[in-house]
Amino acid sequence: MAVRHHLTGFVRNLSDGTVEMLAQGSAEDIEECIRDIEEALAGYVGETVIDEVPPDPKYTDFRITY
């Protein structure tokens, strides 16, 4: 979904069972991606917390990391 919305960054599962995603792109693309994720995974997403951070140019694509 992140690639479809032209985002860069990463997503990963954390040891406590939560999922961390760093997404960079336009505010509109990020909002649409989050909305798509929440709709597609409605039964699995309990809470969404969004923190804004400065862009990091080292992310040039979107990856699943471990």
Phi and psi in radians as a Rosetta constraint file:
Dihedral C 1 N 2 CA 2 C 2 CIRCULARHARMONIC -1.110 0.35
Dihedral N 2 CA 2 C 2 N 3 CIRCULARHARMONIC -0.714 0.35
Dihedral C 2 N 3 CA 3 C 3 CIRCULARHARMONIC -1.129 0.35
Dihedral N 3 CA 3 C 3 N 4 CIRCULARHARMONIC -0.717 0.35
Dihedral C 3 N 4 CA 4 C 4 CIRCULARHARMONIC -1.047 0.35
Dihedral N 4 CA 4 C 4 N 5 CIRCULARHARMONIC -0.530 0.35
Dihedral C 4 N 5 CA 5 C 5 CIRCULARHARMONIC -1.700 0.35
Dihedral N 5 CA 5 C 5 N 6 CIRCULARHARMONIC 0.214 0.35
Dihedral C 5 N 6 CA 6 C 6 CIRCULARHARMONIC 1.069 0.35
Dihedral N 6 CA 6 C 6 N 7 CIRCULARHARMONIC 0.709 0.35
Dihedral C 6 N 7 CA 7 C 7 CIRCULARHARMONIC -1.740 0.35
Dihedral N 7 CA 7 C 7 N 8 CIRCULARHARMONIC 2.700 0.35
Dihedral C 7 N 8 CA 8 C 8 CIRCULARHARMONIC -2.045 0.35
Dihedral N 8 CA 8 C 8 N 9 CIRCULARHARMONIC 2.800 0.35
Dihedral C 8 N 9 CA 9 C 9 CIRCULARHARMONIC 2.328 0.35
Dihedral N 9 CA 9 C 9 N 10 CIRCULARHARMONIC -2.491 0.35
Dihedral C 9 N 10 CA 10 C 10 CIRCULARHARMONIC -2.726 0.35
Dihedral N 10 CA 10 C 10 N 11 CIRCULARHARMONIC 2.900 0.35
Dihedral C 10 N 11 CA 11 C 11 CIRCULARHARMONIC -2.402 0.35
Dihedral N 11 CA 11 C 11 N 12 CIRCULARHARMONIC 2.501 0.35
Dihedral C 11 N 12 CA 12 C 12 CIRCULARHARMONIC -2.712 0.35
Dihedral N 12 CA 12 C 12 N 13 CIRCULARHARMONIC 2.665 0.35
Dihedral C 12 N 13 CA 13 C 13 CIRCULARHARMONIC -1.502 0.35
Dihedral N 13 CA 13 C 13 N 14 CIRCULARHARMONIC 2.371 0.35
Dihedral C 13 N 14 CA 14 C 14 CIRCULARHARMONIC -1.729 0.35
Dihedral N 14 CA 14 C 14 N 15 CIRCULARHARMONIC 2.813 0.35
Dihedral C 14 N 15 CA 15 C 15 CIRCULARHARMONIC -1.113 0.35
Dihedral N 15 CA 15 C 15 N 16 CIRCULARHARMONIC -0.371 0.35
Dihedral C 15 N 16 CA 16 C 16 CIRCULARHARMONIC -1.537 0.35
Dihedral N 16 CA 16 C 16 N 17 CIRCULARHARMONIC 0.083 0.35
Dihedral C 16 N 17 CA 17 C 17 CIRCULARHARMONIC 1.661 0.35
Dihedral N 17 CA 17 C 17 N 18 CIRCULARHARMONIC -0.108 0.35
Dihedral C 17 N 18 CA 18 C 18 CIRCULARHARMONIC -1.466 0.35
Dihedral N 18 CA 18 C 18 N 19 CIRCULARHARMONIC 2.898 0.35
Dihedral C 18 N 19 CA 19 C 19 CIRCULARHARMONIC -2.048 0.35
Dihedral N 19 CA 19 C 19 N 20 CIRCULARHARMONIC 2.293 0.35
Dihedral C 19 N 20 CA 20 C 20 CIRCULARHARMONIC -1.898 0.35
Dihedral N 20 CA 20 C 20 N 21 CIRCULARHARMONIC 2.311 0.35
Dihedral C 20 N 21 CA 21 C 21 CIRCULARHARMONIC -2.307 0.35
Dihedral N 21 CA 21 C 21 N 22 CIRCULARHARMONIC 2.263 0.35
Dihedral C 21 N 22 CA 22 C 22 CIRCULARHARMONIC -1.895 0.35
Dihedral N 22 CA 22 C 22 N 23 CIRCULARHARMONIC 2.051 0.35
Dihedral C 22 N 23 CA 23 C 23 CIRCULARHARMONIC -2.172 0.35
Dihedral N 23 CA 23 C 23 N 24 CIRCULARHARMONIC 2.257 0.35
Dihedral C 23 N 24 CA 24 C 24 CIRCULARHARMONIC -2.093 0.35
Dihedral N 24 CA 24 C 24 N 25 CIRCULARHARMONIC 2.386 0.35
Dihedral C 24 N 25 CA 25 C 25 CIRCULARHARMONIC 2.830 0.35
Dihedral N 25 CA 25 C 25 N 26 CIRCULARHARMONIC -2.908 0.35
Dihedral C 25 N 26 CA 26 C 26 CIRCULARHARMONIC -1.212 0.35
Dihedral N 26 CA 26 C 26 N 27 CIRCULARHARMONIC 2.655 0.35
Dihedral C 26 N 27 CA 27 C 27 CIRCULARHARMONIC -0.988 0.35
Dihedral N 27 CA 27 C 27 N 28 CIRCULARHARMONIC -0.699 0.35
Dihedral C 27 N 28 CA 28 C 28 CIRCULARHARMONIC -1.112 0.35
Dihedral N 28 CA 28 C 28 N 29 CIRCULARHARMONIC -0.785 0.35
Dihedral C 28 N 29 CA 29 C 29 CIRCULARHARMONIC -1.123 0.35
Dihedral N 29 CA 29 C 29 N 30 CIRCULARHARMONIC -0.693 0.35
Dihedral C 29 N 30 CA 30 C 30 CIRCULARHARMONIC -1.144 0.35
Dihedral N 30 CA 30 C 30 N 31 CIRCULARHARMONIC -0.800 0.35
Dihedral C 30 N 31 CA 31 C 31 CIRCULARHARMONIC -1.053 0.35
Dihedral N 31 CA 31 C 31 N 32 CIRCULARHARMONIC -0.754 0.35
Dihedral C 31 N 32 CA 32 C 32 CIRCULARHARMONIC -1.132 0.35
Dihedral N 32 CA 32 C 32 N 33 CIRCULARHARMONIC -0.696 0.35
Dihedral C 32 N 33 CA 33 C 33 CIRCULARHARMONIC -1.113 0.35
Dihedral N 33 CA 33 C 33 N 34 CIRCULARHARMONIC -0.800 0.35
Dihedral C 33 N 34 CA 34 C 34 CIRCULARHARMONIC -1.076 0.35
Dihedral N 34 CA 34 C 34 N 35 CIRCULARHARMONIC -0.739 0.35
Dihedral C 34 N 35 CA 35 C 35 CIRCULARHARMONIC -1.061 0.35
Dihedral N 35 CA 35 C 35 N 36 CIRCULARHARMONIC -0.770 0.35
Dihedral C 35 N 36 CA 36 C 36 CIRCULARHARMONIC -1.084 0.35
Dihedral N 36 CA 36 C 36 N 37 CIRCULARHARMONIC -0.747 0.35
Dihedral C 36 N 37 CA 37 C 37 CIRCULARHARMONIC -1.104 0.35
Dihedral N 37 CA 37 C 37 N 38 CIRCULARHARMONIC -0.811 0.35
Dihedral C 37 N 38 CA 38 C 38 CIRCULARHARMONIC -1.101 0.35
Dihedral N 38 CA 38 C 38 N 39 CIRCULARHARMONIC -0.649 0.35
Dihedral C 38 N 39 CA 39 C 39 CIRCULARHARMONIC -1.217 0.35
Dihedral N 39 CA 39 C 39 N 40 CIRCULARHARMONIC -0.784 0.35
Dihedral C 39 N 40 CA 40 C 40 CIRCULARHARMONIC -1.218 0.35
Dihedral N 40 CA 40 C 40 N 41 CIRCULARHARMONIC -0.555 0.35
Dihedral C 40 N 41 CA 41 C 41 CIRCULARHARMONIC -2.022 0.35
Dihedral N 41 CA 41 C 41 N 42 CIRCULARHARMONIC 0.586 0.35
Dihedral C 41 N 42 CA 42 C 42 CIRCULARHARMONIC -0.915 0.35
Dihedral N 42 CA 42 C 42 N 43 CIRCULARHARMONIC -0.660 0.35
Dihedral C 42 N 43 CA 43 C 43 CIRCULARHARMONIC -1.377 0.35
Dihedral N 43 CA 43 C 43 N 44 CIRCULARHARMONIC -0.117 0.35
Dihedral C 43 N 44 CA 44 C 44 CIRCULARHARMONIC -2.017 0.35
Dihedral N 44 CA 44 C 44 N 45 CIRCULARHARMONIC -0.327 0.35
Dihedral C 44 N 45 CA 45 C 45 CIRCULARHARMONIC -1.612 0.35
Dihedral N 45 CA 45 C 45 N 46 CIRCULARHARMONIC 2.003 0.35
Dihedral C 45 N 46 CA 46 C 46 CIRCULARHARMONIC -1.596 0.35
Dihedral N 46 CA 46 C 46 N 47 CIRCULARHARMONIC -0.680 0.35
Dihedral C 46 N 47 CA 47 C 47 CIRCULARHARMONIC -2.663 0.35
Dihedral N 47 CA 47 C 47 N 48 CIRCULARHARMONIC 2.469 0.35
Dihedral C 47 N 48 CA 48 C 48 CIRCULARHARMONIC -2.067 0.35
Dihedral N 48 CA 48 C 48 N 49 CIRCULARHARMONIC 2.164 0.35
Dihedral C 48 N 49 CA 49 C 49 CIRCULARHARMONIC -2.047 0.35
Dihedral N 49 CA 49 C 49 N 50 CIRCULARHARMONIC 2.234 0.35
Dihedral C 49 N 50 CA 50 C 50 CIRCULARHARMONIC -2.058 0.35
Dihedral N 50 CA 50 C 50 N 51 CIRCULARHARMONIC 2.165 0.35
Dihedral C 50 N 51 CA 51 C 51 CIRCULARHARMONIC -2.062 0.35
Dihedral N 51 CA 51 C 51 N 52 CIRCULARHARMONIC 2.258 0.35
Dihedral C 51 N 52 CA 52 C 52 CIRCULARHARMONIC -1.504 0.35
Dihedral N 52 CA 52 C 52 N 53 CIRCULARHARMONIC 2.314 0.35
Dihedral C 52 N 53 CA 53 C 53 CIRCULARHARMONIC -2.287 0.35
Dihedral N 53 CA 53 C 53 N 54 CIRCULARHARMONIC 2.728 0.35
Dihedral C 53 N 54 CA 54 C 54 CIRCULARHARMONIC -1.103 0.35
Dihedral N 54 CA 54 C 54 N 55 CIRCULARHARMONIC 2.566 0.35
Dihedral C 54 N 55 CA 55 C 55 CIRCULARHARMONIC -1.073 0.35
Dihedral N 55 CA 55 C 55 N 56 CIRCULARHARMONIC 2.574 0.35
Dihedral C 55 N 56 CA 56 C 56 CIRCULARHARMONIC -2.108 0.35
Dihedral N 56 CA 56 C 56 N 57 CIRCULARHARMONIC 1.983 0.35
Dihedral C 56 N 57 CA 57 C 57 CIRCULARHARMONIC -1.161 0.35
Dihedral N 57 CA 57 C 57 N 58 CIRCULARHARMONIC -0.169 0.35
Dihedral C 57 N 58 CA 58 C 58 CIRCULARHARMONIC -1.202 0.35
Dihedral N 58 CA 58 C 58 N 59 CIRCULARHARMONIC -0.333 0.35
Dihedral C 58 N 59 CA 59 C 59 CIRCULARHARMONIC -1.577 0.35
Dihedral N 59 CA 59 C 59 N 60 CIRCULARHARMONIC 1.907 0.35
Dihedral C 59 N 60 CA 60 C 60 CIRCULARHARMONIC -1.945 0.35
Dihedral N 60 CA 60 C 60 N 61 CIRCULARHARMONIC -0.086 0.35
Dihedral C 60 N 61 CA 61 C 61 CIRCULARHARMONIC -2.592 0.35
Dihedral N 61 CA 61 C 61 N 62 CIRCULARHARMONIC -3.053 0.35
Dihedral C 61 N 62 CA 62 C 62 CIRCULARHARMONIC -2.029 0.35
Dihedral N 62 CA 62 C 62 N 63 CIRCULARHARMONIC 2.280 0.35
Dihedral C 62 N 63 CA 63 C 63 CIRCULARHARMONIC -2.330 0.35
Dihedral N 63 CA 63 C 63 N 64 CIRCULARHARMONIC 2.688 0.35
Dihedral C 63 N 64 CA 64 C 64 CIRCULARHARMONIC -1.604 0.35
Dihedral N 64 CA 64 C 64 N 65 CIRCULARHARMONIC 2.140 0.35
Dihedral C 64 N 65 CA 65 C 65 CIRCULARHARMONIC -2.009 0.35
Dihedral N 65 CA 65 C 65 N 66 CIRCULARHARMONIC 2.911 0.35
